[in-house]
Amino acid sequence: MPVNALFRDDFYLSTCQAVVTQVHEDGGIELDQTCFYATSGGQPGDTGYLERADGSKILLNPTKHGTDKSVIIHVPTEGQALPNIGETLTLHVDWPRRYKLMRMHTACHLLSVVCPWPITGAAVGEEESRVDFDMSETIDKDEVTAKLMALVEENHPVFLKWITDEELAANPDIVKSKNVRPPLGLGRVSLVCIGENSAVDSQPCGGTHVAETQEVGEIHIAKIEKKGKENRRFRIRFGKPDVSA
Ligand SMILES: [Zn+2]
């Protein structure tokens, strides 16, 4: 039975209750519903713990998908007791970590607005994220930082728009950023929209994002690396630029 992935509709849900539907031989736990994001699209899966009725905790490594995206597996850390099928648990996402990932993930969207080249890869991290662009231009990192911070400070709303796979196929112009492959196959696609009426950006994405750009906070481009003739790797970090670098 496909899991009810509550995080897809509510990025701020840090806790919920769920019933154990399956316990794999290797300890992986499947639940009827979950607020734990599973690793995909460059964003690491949530960590945290499952709380049993007696108050004991099952600590979790990053959550992952199973054979397909309809399966979400909660992975206990080494030596944890395992729950029983049918048992009700209370889920607790490691929220400080997830919130950082949401801020970083949203920052990656803003970077794709400032740098409108095709994206060839991305990885969201708690302290640093990287986005690779298919570009040969040389660009000043401080200039990119200034444009990013302007978008943060303008405090644009960030919201989801759900469209069907068919709607997307029929209206390719809905997607402003042409460089991201839509997460097709779930029957519906979430467009992440930034700005009133998506004025700043809209692109298909299944990750988690903050509700308005000011939540991203202070960020900067720490480095732009040349990775081949037509590839530039941008590294985004939290905080003000390190002037000694
Ligand atoms: Zn996203």
py3Dmol code that shows the C-alpha trace and the ligand (Angstrom):
import py3Dmol

protein = """\
ATOM      1  CA  MET A   1       0.000   0.000   0.000  1.00  0.00           C
ATOM      2  CA  PRO A   2       1.494   3.381  -0.963  1.00  0.00           C
ATOM      3  CA  VAL A   3       2.451   5.505   2.022  1.00  0.00           C
ATOM      4  CA  ASN A   4       0.538   8.723   2.685  1.00  0.00           C
ATOM      5  CA  ALA A   5       3.440  11.185   2.354  1.00  0.00           C
ATOM      6  CA  LEU A   6       2.195  14.055   4.504  1.00  0.00           C
ATOM      7  CA  PHE A   7       5.288  16.211   3.882  1.00  0.00           C
ATOM      8  CA  ARG A   8       4.240  16.661   0.242  1.00  0.00           C
ATOM      9  CA  ASP A   9       1.358  18.912   1.292  1.00  0.00           C
ATOM     10  CA  ASP A  10       2.743  20.355   4.525  1.00  0.00           C
ATOM     11  CA  PHE A  11       6.441  21.182   4.638  1.00  0.00           C
ATOM     12  CA  TYR A  12       6.152  22.350   8.265  1.00  0.00           C
ATOM     13  CA  LEU A  13       4.736  19.130   9.709  1.00  0.00           C
ATOM     14  CA  SER A  14       7.423  17.978  12.164  1.00  0.00           C
ATOM     15  CA  THR A  15       5.394  15.319  13.979  1.00  0.00           C
ATOM     16  CA  CYS A  16       2.468  12.965  13.378  1.00  0.00           C
ATOM     17  CA  GLN A  17       1.202   9.540  14.422  1.00  0.00           C
ATOM     18  CA  ALA A  18       1.440   6.501  12.201  1.00  0.00           C
ATOM     19  CA  VAL A  19       0.892   2.755  12.226  1.00  0.00           C
ATOM     20  CA  VAL A  20       3.650   0.284  11.347  1.00  0.00           C
ATOM     21  CA  THR A  21       2.719  -1.592   8.148  1.00  0.00           C
ATOM     22  CA  GLN A  22       5.939  -3.492   7.536  1.00  0.00           C
ATOM     23  CA  VAL A  23       9.286  -4.240   9.179  1.00  0.00           C
ATOM     24  CA  HIS A  24      11.958  -5.399   6.720  1.00  0.00           C
ATOM     25  CA  GLU A  25      14.561  -8.021   7.507  1.00  0.00           C
ATOM     26  CA  ASP A  26      17.263  -5.334   7.550  1.00  0.00           C
ATOM     27  CA  GLY A  27      15.229  -3.288  10.060  1.00  0.00           C
ATOM     28  CA  GLY A  28      13.669  -0.808   7.616  1.00  0.00           C
ATOM     29  CA  ILE A  29      10.254   0.358   8.848  1.00  0.00           C
ATOM     30  CA  GLU A  30       7.269   1.204   6.645  1.00  0.00           C
ATOM     31  CA  LEU A  31       4.364   3.234   8.044  1.00  0.00           C
ATOM     32  CA  ASP A  32       0.846   4.028   6.813  1.00  0.00           C
ATOM     33  CA  GLN A  33       1.745   7.725   6.746  1.00  0.00           C
ATOM     34  CA  THR A  34       4.794   9.848   7.436  1.00  0.00           C
ATOM     35  CA  CYS A  35       6.108  13.395   7.783  1.00  0.00           C
ATOM     36  CA  PHE A  36       9.673  12.161   7.069  1.00  0.00           C
ATOM     37  CA  TYR A  37      11.034  13.321   3.726  1.00  0.00           C
ATOM     38  CA  ALA A  38      12.834  10.525   1.865  1.00  0.00           C
ATOM     39  CA  THR A  39      16.106  11.235   0.046  1.00  0.00           C
ATOM     40  CA  SER A  40      15.445  12.387  -3.512  1.00  0.00           C
ATOM     41  CA  GLY A  41      16.042  15.223  -5.919  1.00  0.00           C
ATOM     42  CA  GLY A  42      19.314  16.166  -4.237  1.00  0.00           C
ATOM     43  CA  GLN A  43      17.733  16.676  -0.804  1.00  0.00           C
ATOM     44  CA  PRO A  44      18.814  14.271   1.965  1.00  0.00           C
ATOM     45  CA  GLY A  45      16.118  12.318   3.791  1.00  0.00           C
ATOM     46  CA  ASP A  46      14.975  13.311   7.275  1.00  0.00           C
ATOM     47  CA  THR A  47      16.505  11.974  10.451  1.00  0.00           C
ATOM     48  CA  GLY A  48      14.832  11.996  13.883  1.00  0.00           C
ATOM     49  CA  TYR A  49      13.097   9.315  15.933  1.00  0.00           C
ATOM     50  CA  LEU A  50       9.994   7.204  16.322  1.00  0.00           C
ATOM     51  CA  GLU A  51       8.426   7.306  19.798  1.00  0.00           C
ATOM     52  CA  ARG A  52       6.725   4.175  21.121  1.00  0.00           C
ATOM     53  CA  ALA A  53       3.748   4.142  23.503  1.00  0.00           C
ATOM     54  CA  ASP A  54       6.089   3.527  26.479  1.00  0.00           C
ATOM     55  CA  GLY A  55       8.084   6.648  25.576  1.00  0.00           C
ATOM     56  CA  SER A  56      11.128   4.783  24.263  1.00  0.00           C
ATOM     57  CA  LYS A  57      12.748   6.063  21.112  1.00  0.00           C
ATOM     58  CA  ILE A  58      13.835   4.433  17.862  1.00  0.00           C
ATOM     59  CA  LEU A  59      16.545   6.668  16.412  1.00  0.00           C
ATOM     60  CA  LEU A  60      16.649   6.998  12.634  1.00  0.00           C
ATOM     61  CA  ASN A  61      19.246   7.438   9.912  1.00  0.00           C
ATOM     62  CA  PRO A  62      18.214   9.415   6.797  1.00  0.00           C
ATOM     63  CA  THR A  63      14.878   8.196   5.420  1.00  0.00           C
ATOM     64  CA  LYS A  64      14.909   6.661   1.939  1.00  0.00           C
ATOM     65  CA  HIS A  65      12.638   5.437  -0.815  1.00  0.00           C
ATOM     66  CA  GLY A  66      12.067   1.744  -1.452  1.00  0.00           C
ATOM     67  CA  THR A  67      11.746   0.144  -4.853  1.00  0.00           C
ATOM     68  CA  ASP A  68       9.799   3.191  -6.036  1.00  0.00           C
ATOM     69  CA  LYS A  69       8.677   6.584  -4.764  1.00  0.00           C
ATOM     70  CA  SER A  70       5.455   5.227  -3.282  1.00  0.00           C
ATOM     71  CA  VAL A  71       7.529   3.391  -0.675  1.00  0.00           C
ATOM     72  CA  ILE A  72       9.231   5.260   2.186  1.00  0.00           C
ATOM     73  CA  ILE A  73      11.577   3.402   4.510  1.00  0.00           C
ATOM     74  CA  HIS A  74      12.501   4.654   7.984  1.00  0.00           C
ATOM     75  CA  VAL A  75      15.956   3.301   8.766  1.00  0.00           C
ATOM     76  CA  PRO A  76      16.805   2.690  12.458  1.00  0.00           C
ATOM     77  CA  THR A  77      20.363   3.375  13.557  1.00  0.00           C
ATOM     78  CA  GLU A  78      22.505   0.411  14.666  1.00  0.00           C
ATOM     79  CA  GLY A  79      21.192  -1.541  17.662  1.00  0.00           C
ATOM     80  CA  GLN A  80      17.686  -0.039  17.931  1.00  0.00           C
ATOM     81  CA  ALA A  81      14.707  -2.108  19.095  1.00  0.00           C
ATOM     82  CA  LEU A  82      12.211  -2.709  16.285  1.00  0.00           C
ATOM     83  CA  PRO A  83       8.455  -2.023  16.520  1.00  0.00           C
ATOM     84  CA  ASN A  84       5.717  -4.544  15.746  1.00  0.00           C
ATOM     85  CA  ILE A  85       3.432  -4.469  12.737  1.00  0.00           C
ATOM     86  CA  GLY A  86       0.218  -2.676  13.727  1.00  0.00           C
ATOM     87  CA  GLU A  87       1.946  -0.660  16.468  1.00  0.00           C
ATOM     88  CA  THR A  88       1.127   3.068  16.630  1.00  0.00           C
ATOM     89  CA  LEU A  89       4.150   5.369  16.826  1.00  0.00           C
ATOM     90  CA  THR A  90       4.649   9.111  17.143  1.00  0.00           C
ATOM     91  CA  LEU A  91       7.099  10.465  14.591  1.00  0.00           C
ATOM     92  CA  HIS A  92       9.524  13.295  15.351  1.00  0.00           C
ATOM     93  CA  VAL A  93      11.572  14.835  12.553  1.00  0.00           C
ATOM     94  CA  ASP A  94      14.929  16.378  13.574  1.00  0.00           C
ATOM     95  CA  TRP A  95      13.470  19.803  12.894  1.00  0.00           C
ATOM     96  CA  PRO A  96      16.539  22.081  13.202  1.00  0.00           C
ATOM     97  CA  ARG A  97      18.251  19.917  10.572  1.00  0.00           C
ATOM     98  CA  ARG A  98      15.222  19.740   8.252  1.00  0.00           C
ATOM     99  CA  TYR A  99      14.585  23.487   8.529  1.00  0.00           C
ATOM    100  CA  LYS A 100      18.163  24.175   7.438  1.00  0.00           C
ATOM    101  CA  LEU A 101      17.637  21.833   4.474  1.00  0.00           C
ATOM    102  CA  MET A 102      14.401  23.662   3.576  1.00  0.00           C
ATOM    103  CA  ARG A 103      16.192  27.018   3.695  1.00  0.00           C
ATOM    104  CA  MET A 104      19.079  25.666   1.624  1.00  0.00           C
ATOM    105  CA  HIS A 105      16.787  23.976  -0.869  1.00  0.00           C
ATOM    106  CA  THR A 106      14.863  27.213  -1.383  1.00  0.00           C
ATOM    107  CA  ALA A 107      18.191  29.042  -1.813  1.00  0.00           C
ATOM    108  CA  CYS A 108      19.000  26.642  -4.686  1.00  0.00           C
ATOM    109  CA  HIS A 109      15.774  27.698  -6.421  1.00  0.00           C
ATOM    110  CA  LEU A 110      16.733  31.359  -5.984  1.00  0.00           C
ATOM    111  CA  LEU A 111      20.160  30.617  -7.447  1.00  0.00           C
ATOM    112  CA  SER A 112      18.504  29.104 -10.533  1.00  0.00           C
ATOM    113  CA  VAL A 113      16.632  32.422 -10.931  1.00  0.00           C
ATOM    114  CA  VAL A 114      19.806  34.494 -10.636  1.00  0.00           C
ATOM    115  CA  CYS A 115      21.747  32.072 -12.885  1.00  0.00           C
ATOM    116  CA  PRO A 116      19.341  30.957 -15.611  1.00  0.00           C
ATOM    117  CA  TRP A 117      21.611  28.315 -17.145  1.00  0.00           C
ATOM    118  CA  PRO A 118      20.655  24.638 -17.383  1.00  0.00           C
ATOM    119  CA  ILE A 119      21.295  22.765 -14.128  1.00  0.00           C
ATOM    120  CA  THR A 120      23.324  19.587 -14.493  1.00  0.00           C
ATOM    121  CA  GLY A 121      23.359  18.545 -10.831  1.00  0.00           C
ATOM    122  CA  ALA A 122      22.534  19.693  -7.318  1.00  0.00           C
ATOM    123  CA  ALA A 123      23.006  18.546  -3.741  1.00  0.00           C
ATOM    124  CA  VAL A 124      21.331  20.192  -0.765  1.00  0.00           C
ATOM    125  CA  GLY A 125      23.266  20.090   2.523  1.00  0.00           C
ATOM    126  CA  GLU A 126      22.830  21.406   6.045  1.00  0.00           C
ATOM    127  CA  GLU A 127      25.851  23.703   5.890  1.00  0.00           C
ATOM    128  CA  GLU A 128      26.603  23.880   2.179  1.00  0.00           C
ATOM    129  CA  SER A 129      24.733  23.155  -1.020  1.00  0.00           C
ATOM    130  CA  ARG A 130      26.071  22.893  -4.524  1.00  0.00           C
ATOM    131  CA  VAL A 131      24.464  23.503  -7.879  1.00  0.00           C
ATOM    132  CA  ASP A 132      26.189  22.674 -11.170  1.00  0.00           C
ATOM    133  CA  PHE A 133      25.338  24.732 -14.243  1.00  0.00           C
ATOM    134  CA  ASP A 134      25.990  24.019 -17.876  1.00  0.00           C
ATOM    135  CA  MET A 135      27.713  27.337 -18.610  1.00  0.00           C
ATOM    136  CA  SER A 136      31.047  28.628 -19.843  1.00  0.00           C
ATOM    137  CA  GLU A 137      30.674  32.240 -18.680  1.00  0.00           C
ATOM    138  CA  THR A 138      32.758  33.656 -15.869  1.00  0.00           C
ATOM    139  CA  ILE A 139      30.616  35.277 -13.221  1.00  0.00           C
ATOM    140  CA  ASP A 140      31.471  37.182 -10.047  1.00  0.00           C
ATOM    141  CA  LYS A 141      30.396  35.352  -6.890  1.00  0.00           C
ATOM    142  CA  ASP A 142      29.801  38.542  -4.896  1.00  0.00           C
ATOM    143  CA  GLU A 143      27.465  39.779  -7.611  1.00  0.00           C
ATOM    144  CA  VAL A 144      25.518  36.510  -7.413  1.00  0.00           C
ATOM    145  CA  THR A 145      25.396  36.787  -3.601  1.00  0.00           C
ATOM    146  CA  ALA A 146      23.996  40.341  -3.851  1.00  0.00           C
ATOM    147  CA  LYS A 147      21.257  39.219  -6.258  1.00  0.00           C
ATOM    148  CA  LEU A 148      20.416  36.229  -4.057  1.00  0.00           C
ATOM    149  CA  MET A 149      20.162  38.384  -0.944  1.00  0.00           C
ATOM    150  CA  ALA A 150      17.933  40.871  -2.800  1.00  0.00           C
ATOM    151  CA  LEU A 151      15.475  38.024  -3.532  1.00  0.00           C
ATOM    152  CA  VAL A 152      15.670  36.913   0.127  1.00  0.00           C
ATOM    153  CA  GLU A 153      15.051  40.430   1.439  1.00  0.00           C
ATOM    154  CA  GLU A 154      12.196  41.145  -0.991  1.00  0.00           C
ATOM    155  CA  ASN A 155      10.451  38.334   0.895  1.00  0.00           C
ATOM    156  CA  HIS A 156       8.592  36.659  -1.944  1.00  0.00           C
ATOM    157  CA  PRO A 157       5.974  34.028  -1.100  1.00  0.00           C
ATOM    158  CA  VAL A 158       6.897  30.423  -1.904  1.00  0.00           C
ATOM    159  CA  PHE A 159       3.978  28.106  -2.613  1.00  0.00           C
ATOM    160  CA  LEU A 160       3.026  24.885  -4.353  1.00  0.00           C
ATOM    161  CA  LYS A 161       0.766  24.458  -7.319  1.00  0.00           C
ATOM    162  CA  TRP A 162      -0.346  20.911  -8.116  1.00  0.00           C
ATOM    163  CA  ILE A 163      -0.902  20.033 -11.746  1.00  0.00           C
ATOM    164  CA  THR A 164      -1.550  16.694 -13.418  1.00  0.00           C
ATOM    165  CA  ASP A 165       1.043  15.005 -15.632  1.00  0.00           C
ATOM    166  CA  GLU A 166      -1.343  15.677 -18.560  1.00  0.00           C
ATOM    167  CA  GLU A 167      -1.637  19.396 -17.754  1.00  0.00           C
ATOM    168  CA  LEU A 168       2.128  19.668 -17.679  1.00  0.00           C
ATOM    169  CA  ALA A 169       2.472  17.830 -20.987  1.00  0.00           C
ATOM    170  CA  ALA A 170      -0.188  20.084 -22.566  1.00  0.00           C
ATOM    171  CA  ASN A 171       1.215  23.346 -21.164  1.00  0.00           C
ATOM    172  CA  PRO A 172       4.994  23.146 -21.132  1.00  0.00           C
ATOM    173  CA  ASP A 173       5.094  26.945 -20.666  1.00  0.00           C
ATOM    174  CA  ILE A 174       3.805  26.567 -17.080  1.00  0.00           C
ATOM    175  CA  VAL A 175       7.343  25.662 -16.167  1.00  0.00           C
ATOM    176  CA  LYS A 176       9.626  28.664 -16.266  1.00  0.00           C
ATOM    177  CA  SER A 177      12.848  26.850 -15.561  1.00  0.00           C
ATOM    178  CA  LYS A 178      13.349  24.450 -18.416  1.00  0.00           C
ATOM    179  CA  ASN A 179      16.389  22.864 -16.879  1.00  0.00           C
ATOM    180  CA  VAL A 180      14.791  20.616 -14.273  1.00  0.00           C
ATOM    181  CA  ARG A 181      13.235  17.293 -15.163  1.00  0.00           C
ATOM    182  CA  PRO A 182       9.749  17.119 -13.644  1.00  0.00           C
ATOM    183  CA  PRO A 183       9.127  14.356 -11.068  1.00  0.00           C
ATOM    184  CA  LEU A 184       6.608  12.550 -13.290  1.00  0.00           C
ATOM    185  CA  GLY A 185       4.951   9.231 -12.529  1.00  0.00           C
ATOM    186  CA  LEU A 186       2.949  10.085  -9.375  1.00  0.00           C
ATOM    187  CA  GLY A 187       0.022  11.295 -11.516  1.00  0.00           C
ATOM    188  CA  ARG A 188       0.474  14.824 -10.275  1.00  0.00           C
ATOM    189  CA  VAL A 189       3.421  17.179 -10.274  1.00  0.00           C
ATOM    190  CA  SER A 190       4.129  19.870  -7.717  1.00  0.00           C
ATOM    191  CA  LEU A 191       5.311  23.175  -9.104  1.00  0.00           C
ATOM    192  CA  VAL A 192       7.293  25.249  -6.648  1.00  0.00           C
ATOM    193  CA  CYS A 193       6.255  28.853  -7.302  1.00  0.00           C
ATOM    194  CA  ILE A 194       8.080  31.937  -6.037  1.00  0.00           C
ATOM    195  CA  GLY A 195       6.565  35.444  -6.014  1.00  0.00           C
ATOM    196  CA  GLU A 196       2.995  36.711  -6.448  1.00  0.00           C
ATOM    197  CA  ASN A 197       1.476  34.816  -9.391  1.00  0.00           C
ATOM    198  CA  SER A 198       4.789  32.916  -9.699  1.00  0.00           C
ATOM    199  CA  ALA A 199       6.396  36.131 -10.998  1.00  0.00           C
ATOM    200  CA  VAL A 200       9.872  35.143  -9.793  1.00  0.00           C
ATOM    201  CA  ASP A 201       9.940  31.467 -10.750  1.00  0.00           C
ATOM    202  CA  SER A 202       8.057  28.210 -11.026  1.00  0.00           C
ATOM    203  CA  GLN A 203       9.599  24.824 -11.510  1.00  0.00           C
ATOM    204  CA  PRO A 204       8.631  21.240 -10.824  1.00  0.00           C
ATOM    205  CA  CYS A 205      10.170  19.953  -7.600  1.00  0.00           C
ATOM    206  CA  GLY A 206       9.285  17.318  -5.024  1.00  0.00           C
ATOM    207  CA  GLY A 207      11.481  18.689  -2.216  1.00  0.00           C
ATOM    208  CA  THR A 208      10.590  20.750   0.853  1.00  0.00           C
ATOM    209  CA  HIS A 209      10.808  24.560   0.869  1.00  0.00           C
ATOM    210  CA  VAL A 210      10.207  27.482   3.232  1.00  0.00           C
ATOM    211  CA  ALA A 211       7.009  29.574   2.941  1.00  0.00           C
ATOM    212  CA  GLU A 212       8.626  32.921   2.139  1.00  0.00           C
ATOM    213  CA  THR A 213      12.074  33.854   0.957  1.00  0.00           C
ATOM    214  CA  GLN A 214      13.082  35.819   4.071  1.00  0.00           C
ATOM    215  CA  GLU A 215      13.224  32.489   5.931  1.00  0.00           C
ATOM    216  CA  VAL A 216      16.241  31.530   3.825  1.00  0.00           C
ATOM    217  CA  GLY A 217      18.178  34.123   5.843  1.00  0.00           C
ATOM    218  CA  GLU A 218      21.749  35.228   5.252  1.00  0.00           C
ATOM    219  CA  ILE A 219      23.428  33.158   2.518  1.00  0.00           C
ATOM    220  CA  HIS A 220      26.348  33.652   0.159  1.00  0.00           C
ATOM    221  CA  ILE A 221      28.170  32.040  -2.719  1.00  0.00           C
ATOM    222  CA  ALA A 222      31.342  30.704  -1.107  1.00  0.00           C
ATOM    223  CA  LYS A 223      32.924  29.452  -4.307  1.00  0.00           C
ATOM    224  CA  ILE A 224      32.406  29.049  -8.027  1.00  0.00           C
ATOM    225  CA  GLU A 225      34.503  26.190  -9.379  1.00  0.00           C
ATOM    226  CA  LYS A 226      35.278  25.393 -12.952  1.00  0.00           C
ATOM    227  CA  LYS A 227      34.413  21.737 -13.509  1.00  0.00           C
ATOM    228  CA  GLY A 228      35.234  21.255 -17.158  1.00  0.00           C
ATOM    229  CA  LYS A 229      34.872  23.686 -20.047  1.00  0.00           C
ATOM    230  CA  GLU A 230      31.125  24.073 -19.773  1.00  0.00           C
ATOM    231  CA  ASN A 231      30.378  23.312 -16.170  1.00  0.00           C
ATOM    232  CA  ARG A 232      30.439  25.639 -13.172  1.00  0.00           C
ATOM    233  CA  ARG A 233      29.862  24.444  -9.631  1.00  0.00           C
ATOM    234  CA  PHE A 234      28.343  27.029  -7.248  1.00  0.00           C
ATOM    235  CA  ARG A 235      28.660  26.461  -3.501  1.00  0.00           C
ATOM    236  CA  ILE A 236      26.053  28.160  -1.292  1.00  0.00           C
ATOM    237  CA  ARG A 237      26.713  28.612   2.419  1.00  0.00           C
ATOM    238  CA  PHE A 238      24.839  30.187   5.303  1.00  0.00           C
ATOM    239  CA  GLY A 239      26.002  33.428   6.842  1.00  0.00           C
ATOM    240  CA  LYS A 240      27.899  36.401   5.514  1.00  0.00           C
ATOM    241  CA  PRO A 241      30.723  35.928   2.984  1.00  0.00           C
ATOM    242  CA  ASP A 242      34.087  35.119   4.545  1.00  0.00           C
ATOM    243  CA  VAL A 243      36.091  38.194   3.491  1.00  0.00           C
ATOM    244  CA  SER A 244      39.427  36.491   4.229  1.00  0.00           C
ATOM    245  CA  ALA A 245      38.689  33.796   1.597  1.00  0.00           C
TER     246      ALA A 245
END
"""
ligand_1 = """\
1
ZN
Zn 12.791 22.420 -4.753
"""
view = py3Dmol.view(width=600, height=400)
view.addModel(protein, "pdb")
view.setStyle({"model": 0}, {"cartoon": {"style": "trace"}})
view.addModel(ligand_1, "xyz")
view.setStyle({"model": 1}, {"stick": {}})
view.zoomTo()
view.show()
